[in-house]
């Protein structure tokens, strides 16, 4: 079993708003084979995303999109987009914690 950082097995890791009250994270893997290894073993879960972003896992939505070899995770925004206290109105800078996420995989 080898440990990979998500940034090493994904070609795209990004975040964006999903409306003013939610953030969405897209993880697009480098190959269908890697995507299938990650999804078959459920290596990206609501619990993992919840822990990374300090969100209740019950509030995390995970969608596996096979045609694009992608996983989409959606969480509530801690501060609504456009709020006076918000520092990332577009939600485009919130993917940082995913970059070092460690994924245990064979091969």
Order of alpha helices (4+ residues) and beta strands (2+ residues): beta-alpha-beta-beta-alpha-alpha-beta-beta-alpha-beta
